[in-house]
Amino acid sequence: MKYILVTGGVISGIGKGIIASSIGTILKSCGLRVTAIKIDPYINIDAGTFSPYEHGEIFVLDDGGEVDLDLGNYERFLDISLYKDNNITTGKIYQHVINKERHGDYLGKTVQVVPHITDAIQEWVIKQAQVPVDSDRREPQICVIELGGTIGDIEGMAFVEAFRQFQFRVKRDNFCNIHVSLVPQIVCRSAKPVEMPVKEKISMFCHVEPEQVIFVHDVTSTYRVPVLLEEQGIIKYFKQRLNLPIDERPTDLLLKWKRMADRYERMMQNCSIALVGKYTKLSDCYASVFKALEHSAMSINHKLNLMYIDSVELEESTKNEDPVKYHKAWEKLCKANGILVPGGVGIRGTEGKLQAISWARKRKIPFLGVCLGMQLAVVEFARNCLNWEDANSTEFEPNTRYPVVINIPEYHPGETVDSVRLGKRRTVFKTEDSVLRKLYGNVPVIEERHRHRYEVNPEFIHHFEDKGLKFVGHDTEGQRMEVVELQDHPYFVGVQFHPEFLSRPMKPSPPYIGLLMAATGKLDLYLKNGCKLSHRDRYSDFSDGSSSEKELESDVS
């Protein structure tokens, strides 16, 4: 049996049914026996309840099957008689698999999309392809399969995966895929800029105008991409293609993007920040943190050198098990100009994070703790400055004698879903003598996004403040500790919220820019200048070598 899969891209209704029918007709004219299968990824069992306005006519087969109208095309083109099982739907497949599971056919195994659903799809196709559809009742030789919908639709993913496996199951010589697509516009990625002849060739073979072929080659930063698109006339194209009432010249915002990209490429100085967490093997886990740091570094004309450190590798247990890994982790920490401990959950790696916080506090290395990072900063201070050796968070030790971090009031044990404090909330600064308040523009109230289930225990606040760890920001009721700062330290700040979620390329997050300023030795002057990077321009208004940038260099150097 030979199988031909016809798929479509960009839009549904692109003409896959006609293509499939035409292919079948051509093959049948060559003397081959051809059958056809239509796959519809909807959950309905059949087309019997469809509105004609949505799917067109409901085609009825000899066996009473109510099916998609494409099967009518197949029958007319190929002069064959199909059956209801020549129309496969998601509903049919799932019903088939669930019935088998209820019957005990899977012998107690966990029934999953892969392999059970995908196997059922393949087996259905193989079985139905063998059913005679010609008047001579002989087994078909060719099966044309149309996969309805558009490649990329979530509802069709199980079928795509099934046929990805199917090609190996029936072997390469017995399977091919024809993809029917619409190409209204192309954006081409490449490692290097592409010459005009290549662009013209793509234009010709994809049946689009040359100006609709846009190349996005590898660039020094993602900030260059909008500039690259504009330089290739994309504004002009959209203006004409969509009849937009816009000017073809670059906007002020795009000019700022260009200046920012230019500045990024000219940066010569580096700033090393150690990110101490437990998900460091997958950097995407801290994507927002990384971007917030990058925004801040770029705003002060420095390249960010972010060093990911697995907090477990800073612990004594690693020293005993793998001393090389332990010393490499500590070597990174010692080289860092600043240290950041981000949010997280679970006890694994917390002792390593406490070690990093202690190092930053004692060595007066700029430090920022976010969410769990702030909570652990409180735990570290309690243990080493208040001499509460067993101080802890109730997340890690419910029976600690000094529960300096506790569940939020909304949390109720035994609930099906744990209570979590989520979303944008207000923080009130209770003093003007706060580094973070100044970084936020000396405003009394700020709003940031939260996501936590534990927070600092307000009963112990006075003990910390007597020793110099000041809780300078709290919620509107004054019961939740939102910002903590350590006196007599270049920059030791903890925040209960997640400021990285609101950081933007042209408006860096204040806590993060404070960390970068302190790490490069420029925080005092930055605060003295009213948190402005130049006398004339805002820090977000990047220039391309003009006087304001020279002022910045002289101001903060």
N, C-alpha and C positions, 0 to 999 in steps of 0.2 A: 504493500500500500504506500502510495505517495501522498504527502500532505502539503498543501499550500495554504499558509496563513496570511490573510489580508487584514492589515491594521490601518488605522488612520491617525493623522495628527492635526493639531491646531484647532479644528472644529469638528463637531459631529455632523453627519449628513453631508459629508464631502464627496460622496459618490462611491463608497466602498462596495455597496451592494451591486452596482452596475459593473464595477471592475471585476468583482468575483464572478458574477454571471457571465461576463464576457470571456474571462479566462476559461471558465468551464466549457463554454461553447466552442472556443478554439480547440481545446484539448479533445472534446468529443468529436469534432470534425476530423480529427486525426485518427479516429477509430478507437479511442479509449472510452472506457465506461467511467462516468463521473457522477459523484454524489456531492452534496453540499450540506454544511452545518452552519447555522447562525447562532452566535453567542450574544446574548443581551445581558449586561451586568447588573440589571435591576433585580430587586428582591422579589418582585411578583413571580408567582409560579408560571403564569402565562399571560398572554395579551388580552384575555377575555374582559377585563375590567377597565382597560385603557380608554381614555377619551380620544376620539379621532383627532381632536385639535392638537394633541400632544404627540401621537405616534402615527397618525394616518390610519388607513383602514386596518381592520382586523382580518387577517387572512385565515380561511378555514381549510383544513386538509381533509383528506379522505377519512382518516380515523377520527375526525371530529376535533382535532387539535386546533385551538385558536392561537395563531402565531403572528410573528412580525411579518409585515408586508414584503420584506426582502425574500422570504421563502416563496412568495408568489413569483417574484422575478426569476428565481432559480428554476422553478417548475416550467415557466414559460420559455425561458431561454434554452433549457436543457431537455425539455419534453420528458420530464420525469415526474414521479409521484413520491413526495416526501412524507415523513411522519412527524407526529408531535415531538418525538425525542430528537429530531433534527434541529429543534430549537432549544438551546440550553440557556437557562437563566440562573442567576445566583440563588434565587429561591428554590429552584429544583435541586441544585447541587447541595445546598444546606439541608433541605428536607431529606434528601437521600442519605446524607451522612448521619443526620440525627436519628433517622429511623434505624440505621445500622447500629448506632451506638446504643439505642434503647433495646435493640435485639441482642446486644452483647457480643456483636461481631468483632469489636476491638479488644476484647478480653481485658477490660478494666484499664486500658491505657488512657492517658490524657489525650483527648481529641483536640487537634489544633489545625489552624489554617495550613501550615506546613508541618507534616506531609499529608494529612488526611483530606483536606479540601482539594489541594492541588493534585493529589493522586486520583481523587474521584473525578476530577475534570478530565484528566488524561485517559482514564479507563472508559469514561463515557464516550469520548471522542473515538477511541479505538474500536469500541463495540459497535457504535452507531455507524461508523464508516463502512462496516462490513455488510450492512443491511442492503439488500438489492432494491433498487429504485426504478429500474428499467422494466419494460414489459417482458423481457426474456428471463428475468429473475436471476441474473448472474451477479456475482459479487463485484462491486465497483473496484476500479484500479486507482482512481484519483479521488481524493476528498479535498474539496475547497472549503476552508473554514473562514468565516468572517467574524472578527471580533468587534462587536459594536462599541459605540462610544469613541472616546479619544484616548490615546496613550497618555498616561499621566493622571487620568481620573482615578480617584481613590477606590472607587467601586470596582474598577477593572484590574486592580493590582494582583489579586489572587490568580486571575487568568493569565496575566503576563508572566507571573512566576511559574505557573504550570507549564506554559509553552517554552519558557527558558529551560526547564528540565526536560520537556518533551523532545526537544531537538537532539538531546543526547540519548534519550531512550530509544528513539526510532532511527537514529544515526543520521549523519549529515546528508548523505545521498538521498534520503527519503523525505527531507523537510526543507522548505524554503519559506521566506517571509517577504511579502510585497507590502511596502508601506506607501500609502496614498497621503500626500501632504499638501498643504497650502503654504506658500512662502511669501508673505506680504512684506517682510522686513528682516534683514539679517544683521546680527552683530557678531563679528568674528573675533575669537580670541587667538592670540599668537604670542610667541616668545619675543619676537622682534617686529618692528614696523614692517608692513608688507608693501611691496611696490605696486604701482598703479596697474600694470598688466595683470597681476593676480586678481586685483579687485574687479577689473573688467571681465576676467574669465568667470569669476564667481557670479557676477551680474548676468552674464550671458546664459550660464547653465542653470541658474536658479530663477531666470525669467523675471528679474527685477531691474530697476534702473540702477546705474552705478552709484548714485548718491544714497541709495538705500542699503548699500553694503558698507558697514562701519566696522573698523578694526579696533580692537582694544588689546593692544600688546602689553607685555609685562612692563610695569612702571615701578618707580621707587617706592610709592605708597599708594594706598587706595584713594587718597585725597587728590591724586592727579587724574583719576578717571573722569570726573565731571568735566574737567578742563579738556581732556582728550576728546570727549564726545562733542563738546562745543566747537573745538577747532576743526572738526570734520563736518561742520554744517548741520548738526542735528536740530538746532533751533529753527533754521530756515526750512528744513524738511517738515518738521512738525507744524510750522506755521502754514505752509502750503498744503500739506496733506490733510490737516485737520481744520483748516480755515480758522486758525486761532488769532485773536486780536492782540498780538504781542509784537514787540520790537525785535528785530533780528540781532541787535547788538547785545553783548553780554550785560547782564544785570549787575548791580552793585554786589549782590551776594556772590555771584559767580566770580567777580573780580577778587573778592575776599578769599574765595576758595583757591584761586590762582596764587595769590600772595602767600597763603598758608602752605600750599604745595611747594612753592619756591623756597620758602623759609625752611621747610622740612628737609629739602635736599641740600641746603647750605649749612646745616647744623654740624658743628665740628666737636663740640663738647658733649660728654656723656654724663649721665647720672645713673648710678646703679642702685636699684631698689630690690630688696629681698622680699619675695612674697612667700610667707611661711604658711602652708596649708596642708591638707591631706588628699587633695584631688589634683595634685600637680602633674600627674602623668597624662592628663588630658586638659590642655590649656583652655579649651572652650568652657570648662567649668567655671572659669574666672574671666570670661570674656568682657563683662562690663567693668570689672576691676582693672583689667589691662587697658581698656580704652580710656577709662578715667585717668589713669596714670599717664598714658600717652598724650592725652589732651593737655594735661598740666605741664608735662615736660616740654612739649612743643611750644606752649605759650611763653615759656621762659628761654626759648632758643637752645634747648638741650635735646639730645637723642636719649631715649629711654633704653636702659640696659636692665631688663627685668629678669631677675634670677629666681626661678622657681625652686623652692626647697621643700621637700617632703618633711613635714614636722616630725614624723616617726624617726627619721634619720638623725635627728638631733638628740635623741633620747639615749640614756645609758644602756638600754637593752640592745640597741644597734651597735653601740661601742663594743659590747661583748660578742655579738654575733658576726658583725661585719665592720671591723675597725676602719677599713679603707673608706667605705661609704659614709661612716660617721664623720671622719676627718674631712672628707670632701664637702659634706654639708656644712660643717662649721667653718671651713675655709671660705665658702660663699658668704656665709653670714658675716664673717669678719671683714670682708671686702665691701660690704654694702654701705652706701651713703645714707640709706634709710631703710626701715623695716616696716612691713605691713602684714598684719594678721587679719584675714578676711573672715566672713561669716562661715558657719558650718554647723553640723550636728554630730552627735556621737562622741564617745570618749576616746576613740583611737586617735593618737597623735597629740592629745591635749598637753601632755607633759612636755613634748618638744616645743609646742607653742609657748608654754610658760617659760621654758628656757630662753627662747628668742626674746620674749618680752622682758625678762630679767636682764638679759644682755643689753637691750636697748635702754632700759632705765638706768642701770649702773654705769654704762659707758657713755651716757648722754647722746645716744644716736637717735635721730628723729624717728618717731614711731607713730603709726596710725593703726588703731584697732577698730574694726567694724563688726558690730553685732556681737557674735561670740568673741571676737578679738577684744572688744571692750570688756566683756564679762570676765575673760581670762586675765586681763590687765588688773581688774579689781581683785581677783583671786590671788594673783602673784603678789600684789602689794600687801594683801592681808597676811599672807604667809611669811613674807620676808621683811616687811616693815612694821607690822603690828604683832609679829611673832605668833600668829594663829596658824600653827603648822598644819592642822587638818582642815583649814578653811577650804571650802569647795562650793561648786554649784550643785544644787539638788538634782540636776540632770545626770550628774556623774556619781554622786554619793548622797542618796536621799537622807541618810541618818547622820550627816556631818554635824559636828558640834557648832560650827560657824557657817551657817548657810548664807553666804554673802550674795549668792545668786539663786533666785527662786522662780517658781512658776508664775506666770502672769495671773492676775485675779480672775480672768475669764476662764481659766483652765479648770475643768472638772474631771478628775480621774474616772475612768469607766465609760466615758462617752465613746460612741462609735468612731467619731472623728475628733481628734485633738483640736482644742481651740488654739488659734494662731492669730496674733495681732498683725493685720495686713493693711497695706495701702498707705496713702498719704495722711500724715498726722502732723499736728503742730508741736513745735518745741519752743519753749519760752526761756530766754536767757535771764537768769536771776542776778546777774552782775554785768557791769560794763567792762570790768577788768577780765576779759576773756579773749584769748587768741582767736578762737573760732568765731566769736561774735564779730570781731573786727574783720575776719576773712569773709564773712557774709555781708559786709558793708555796714557793720555796726547797727543792724536792725534788731529790735527786741524780740521778734518772733519770726521763725522760719518754718517751712513745711518740707518734709522729706518723706520718702516711702519706707515702710517698715515691713518686716517679715520675721517674727520671732515668737517664741513661746516661753522664754525665760528672760528675766531682767534683774537688775541689782535690787537687793533687799533694802528698802528705805530705813529699816530699823538700825542699820549699822552705819549710816551716813556720817554721823558726827565723829565716829572713831577715825574714819579715813580723812576727813577734812582737818581734823586736829593735827594730822601728820603731813599735810600738804597735798593730798589728792583731792582736788576740788570738783564737786559736781555742779558745774556752772550752767547746765541746761536741764530742764525737766518738762514734763507735759503740762498742759494747762491747769490740771488739778494740783500739780506740785508733788505727786506721789511716784511718778515714774522717772527714773534717772535716764536722761537722754544724752548728755555730753559730760565727759570727765576730762580734766586737764591736770597735769602734774606741775607743781610750782618748781622753779629753779631747774628747768630742763629746756633745751632748745626747742623741742616740739614733742610732747608726749600727750597725745589726744586719743580719746576713745569715744565712739558714737554708737548709740544703740540702733540707729537707722542705717539704711543703705544708700549713701549719697551717690554711689556710682551709677545708680539707675537714672539720675537726672543730669549726669555730666554730658556735655556736648562739645564737639570739636572747637567751636568758637566761644564756648562758655564753660570752662572747666569747673569741676566741682570744688567748692572752697576747701573742704578738708583735704582733698587730694593735692590741690595746688599749694596748700600750706606745707604738706609733707615734702613736696618737690622743692619749694623755696628753702625750707630748712635744710634739706639734704644738700643743696648747693650753696649754703651759707648766705642766702639773700633774704631770709624772712624778715629780719629786723628792718632793713631798709624798705622792703615791700610794705610792711605795716606802717612805717613812718610816712611813706608816700600815699597813704590812704588806700592801700591795696590796688594801686594802679601801676602798670608796667612802664608807663612813660608819662611825662608831664602833659602831653598834648592829646594822646590817643588812648582809648581803652585797650586793654590787652587783647581783646578779640579782634581789633581792627588792624590786622596784619598789614605791614607795608613791604615793599620790595626794595629795601636798601635806602629808604628815604630817611629824613632827619629823625623821625620818631623812633626808628629802630636804632639809630646811633645814640639817641638819648637813652633808650632802654639799656643799651650795652654799657653806657657810662654810669647810669643810675644804679644798676645792680651788680656791676663788676667789682 
